[in-house]
Each structure stands twice: as C-alpha cells, then as structure tokens.
Amino acid sequence: MERTGVRVGKKQPVAAPVLPAGARLAVPVMAATGGSGRSTVASLLAAGLAASGPTVLLDLAPRLSSPWPVRVAEQGADGLAALPPDQPLTRTAVQQACATAAGVNGARWQVLADGREWHAQPLTLPEPPAAWYQLAAIGGWQAVVADTVHPLAHDILAARCAGELGLTRGWYGLPYAVPVVCAAATTDGVQALQQAVMALHAEGMPLNRTVVVLVATGDGRPPAPVRAGATMLTARTAAVVHLPYDPHIRAHGLMAARLRTRTRQAAAQLTRAVLDAAHAAWGEPLPDAPQPAPLPPAVPAS
C-alpha cells in the first residue's frame, strides 16, 4: 500500500470510493492530550466519508466540554437524551435524534450528541465502544466517526496495570476499525504522540491500520522536531497527514462551509488514507459488517 505523504500536494485527490451496502467502517478519533484538534479532524473525516456512504459522528464527550451539542440544539434535534438505554431502539428514532451537516459534494452526514440545555442533568453515557458500535448499526450508518475523549496513552497504561481491556483496545477491536490518532504539530504535541505510539506498539495494537494526523497551530513550516517525528511515524503507521492551519475554522467553528483549498485537500487526503488502510487490512471492497443480535420478543404480562 502506498503511504500518504506528510505534505499536501497540488494534485487533486482521487474521489473516495463508495462503501458496499453491507459494509461498516468504524473510525475512532483519539489523542494523547487535549488541544490536539481531535474534534476538527473528526468533523473533516465525517464530511469526507459522507461521500462514501451514510455517515454519523458520535460525540462521546460530556455535554459542557463538547463543541457538538450546540449543533444539535440549533436544529431542534432531540439528541442522545431521546434514546433511553433501557428500551429497544428503532432506526427512525435514532436518525431523528441527530443533527445534519453538509459533506463533500453536498453529501449529508449526521451528528449524535447531547443537545439539551446546559443546566440539564448530565447523561450517563456508555463507555464500551461496542455499545456505540451497536447504536450506529441500529441507525443504519456505514461510516462511524467517534469523537473520543479518553487520553490515549494513559488509557493504555492504566488498562495494562489494572489487567483490563481498556477503551483504546476496545476501539481497535471493533469490526473494520481504522483508528485515527491526532496531535498538535508542535514539539510537545509530537513528543506526546510518539509516546502514545510506543505504548500502542508495546501492547501489540495494529499500527498498520492506524492513521496519524498532525494538526498545525499556525501558518508556516512545521518545526524540525515535528518534521522528524512525522518521518518516524510514517514508517510505523498506515499514513501521516498534515492538516494545515485554517483561520476560518478558528473563527466560525467546526461546521464552517468555507475552508481553505489546502484544508480541503488535506481532508480529502485523510479520508483516502483511512479508506486505503481499511482496504489494505481487509480487502476491497470491504466485507459485510456484523449486525446486532435481535432482541428476544417481549413476554406479555400475566
């Protein structure tokens, strides 16, 4: 498989392929530290993957620390609060709980977050990645982008010391999962990312289907340690993509329609890198994804 380079060239990227009707691609977006551009990357990925099939972005963050609830509230969607965890769900109910946004070439994608007022009682969201995967399957989405919040390297170490599975391994273990790991394109950001990658390697995680995104924090050439780190990571992971600084995202938010050309090119390169990693791991086209087990019929009360 040809690895994605660390620079965005002038050549226009090839259009992303359409996912087969029975396929489902899970893309958890993770980071070792805060301020890594995780939500921006998740947004651009969801917009890009929408051209390949029905796409949802799952917001795993608590409401008051997330940028997504305001998007759900603006559209009057019910959000996660409309999906009781102790009752059967229908595809219609799950779809109606989402907000929508425009993706590449006008393709629509959806956002599922907690869009209630700030003073509402916090929801107890499920931690296991399998629960979110099942929710996405019920909703009928083929591309599932998860905006995670757990600190990547700390989770791996804590799980090892406790003898537990851990969230990171749970995301890696989902069917047809291509994790995306983000870091700020700074010396400190890349050092934290390299440490996380070493932890992933030590735990036997499949780096060959891990895509790295280095998110620029300003215009100009990345510092020398960032360029050196990108070179090292390119040799160990499926791809390394540089996301350039875009002041329009900073000024107008994650769902801004007007982006710099270089940002659009980098987003297309990232989308292609994720799909290439999936095809390299499981073949092209992707196999059919497993479906949730049906619920047993309700027993009438006597």
Secondary structure, 3 states (H helix, E strand, C coil): CCCECCCCCCCCCCCCCCCCCCCCEEEEEEECCCCCCHHHHHHHHHHHHCCCCCEEEEECCCHHHCCCHHHHHHCCCCHHHHCCCCCCCCHHHHHHCCEEEECHHHCEEEEECCCCCCCCCCCCCCCCHHHHHHHHHHHCCCEEEEEEEEEHHHHHHHHHHHCCCCHHHHHHCCCCECCEEEEECCHHHHHHHHHHHHHHHHCCCCHHHCEEEEECCCCCCCCHHHHHHHHHHHHHCCEEEEECCCHHHHHHCCCCCCCCHHHHHHHHHHHHHHHHHHHHHHCCCCCCCCCCCCCCCCCCCC
